[in-house]
């Protein structure tokens, strides 16, 4: 009875703490599950449940079909959405060339998540893939979503496929590639009268007219260029793809794709905020264990690991910065300087191990500062450490204090990294656009 009472108190007080800390999640849907875990296996069962919820996105398979005729740029698109170039063969880049490169079904996993797969499928109506057997040959029910791609106009086969996909209750949209090439060609052909916005408007209107004539006027269409993913509607296409996935798969997709646009950063930050209650709950569960110093040390460890996850998710680590610099043709050292300045790093080079040490030392300094001032935070720390030795009641106090404290730290870290990530995007986008203009 005492344990049951403690568990109920912990969940309810943690709920109140989360509300006060403005953590974004629907605790009502999780509360009963946590209470059941507490009752069946105590703190350890709760910890296992929270760890499962934190990491469940890693075990969800995602399959996206990329369909179109030869030469429309399917392979280039698959590389672009995985933030690779054709030269990244060691990282699984799709082959791109002037000759047809998709004669059979090929699968490409995302570098950040091997369970996120993009399938390069041949177009409908070839000798090897005739319309009559096409759906069976590509195993149409295997895919979560379909991207129908063209570089000119969508053919009758494209729209036929779209209708077949819809009949199977699958979702899809159209992608019109090589927009940048069309604009460049128009500029060469009409050097005095060229107007980029007018060209884009003509392309869109023409594409939508063809789709309307084929009965697909209610299907979204995006104008993109795989070699300039920061321009046109590449980011919008990614966002729409995410929005169309089921809830749990949406989380996996967001945390798998790279943060190379403002839209993607905002989606990632929103998703990362949802994790805060889970991670803070882990520190709260440990907060109920009566060992002096355990909770404080664990809180720091939790914050460091989660901060490292934010760091890579928002593309601030060295590998992500180098990859983004290559894609946008910007200076990697300049992007790194923005990150180091924004996060207050003083060293010239920092890997993931170094980043963890910097965060860990920063949190230790924060605790030291709090412990030398007679403020509410230091009282909370003292109460947490001392109250743990008061039977039952002490644990009821300590757990939610750990929960709320970890929430505050994680929110602070995430907000700061979001600001820096947006600054990186602004700089790289401007630099890439200037390079294209002067090139």
Helices and strands as residue ranges (DSSP letters): H 2-20, H 27-55, G 56-59, E 62-67, H 74-81, G 89-91, E 106-110, E 113-121, H 131-137, G 140-142, E 145-150, H 156-167, E 171-176, H 179-189, H 196-213, E 221-223, H 234-244, H 247-256, H 262-287, H 294-313, H 318-328, H 332-343, H 352-371, H 376-387, H 393-438
